[in-house]
């Protein structure tokens, strides 16, 4: 994880942002050596198909999908 002071970030912000985009690394911004901010890259939201692509067609659910599951969860109300 990279650490940078506010003053250095101000001077090199575009370069720092490009590095974050390229590496996906988080950056901690400091003020008088005290951490005050964390800059993190946004992660691409995956579609259902992409998120479960490696298991699609490999799993089977053999129980009735309409069956109540209240008994399994007990008194959570």
C-alpha positions in Angstrom: 0.0 0.0 0.0 1.4 3.4 -1.0 1.5 6.3 1.4 1.7 9.9 0.2 1.4 13.3 1.9 -1.3 15.8 1.0 1.3 18.2 -0.4 2.9 15.6 -2.7 -0.5 14.3 -3.8 -1.5 17.8 -4.8 1.6 18.2 -6.9 1.4 14.7 -8.5 -2.4 13.9 -8.3 -2.9 12.9 -11.9 0.1 10.5 -11.9 -1.0 9.0 -8.6 -4.5 8.4 -9.9 -3.1 6.8 -13.1 -1.0 4.5 -11.0 -4.0 3.5 -8.8 -6.0 2.7 -12.0 -3.1 0.7 -13.4 -2.2 -1.3 -10.3 -5.4 -1.4 -8.3 -3.4 -0.5 -5.3 -4.8 1.6 -2.4 -3.2 4.8 -1.4 -3.1 6.3 2.1 -2.9 10.1 2.2 -1.2 11.7 5.2 -1.3 15.1 6.9 1.7 15.7 9.2 2.4 12.0 9.0 -1.0 11.1 10.2 -3.2 9.0 7.9 -6.3 11.0 6.9 -7.6 9.5 3.7 -7.6 6.3 1.8 -8.0 6.3 -2.0 -9.2 3.0 -3.5 -9.9 2.1 -7.1 -13.5 1.3 -8.0 -14.1 -2.3 -8.9 -16.1 -3.2 -11.9 -19.5 -4.6 -10.9 -19.9 -8.1 -12.3 -23.0 -9.4 -13.9 -24.5 -12.5 -12.4 -23.3 -14.6 -15.4 -19.7 -13.3 -15.0 -19.7 -13.8 -11.2 -20.8 -17.4 -11.4 -19.4 -18.4 -14.8 -17.0 -20.9 -13.3 -19.8 -22.9 -11.6 -22.7 -22.5 -14.1 -23.9 -25.9 -15.2 -21.9 -27.7 -12.5 -24.3 -27.5 -9.6 -27.6 -29.1 -9.0 -30.3 -28.2 -6.5 -32.4 -31.3 -5.8 -34.8 -29.9 -3.2 -38.1 -28.3 -4.0 -37.3 -24.6 -4.6 -40.8 -23.6 -3.4 -40.4 -25.5 0.0 -40.5 -23.2 3.0 -37.2 -22.8 4.9 -38.7 -21.2 8.1 -37.9 -24.3 10.2 -34.2 -24.1 9.2 -33.9 -20.5 10.4 -35.8 -21.0 13.7 -37.1 -18.0 15.7 -35.1 -15.1 14.1 -38.1 -12.9 14.1 
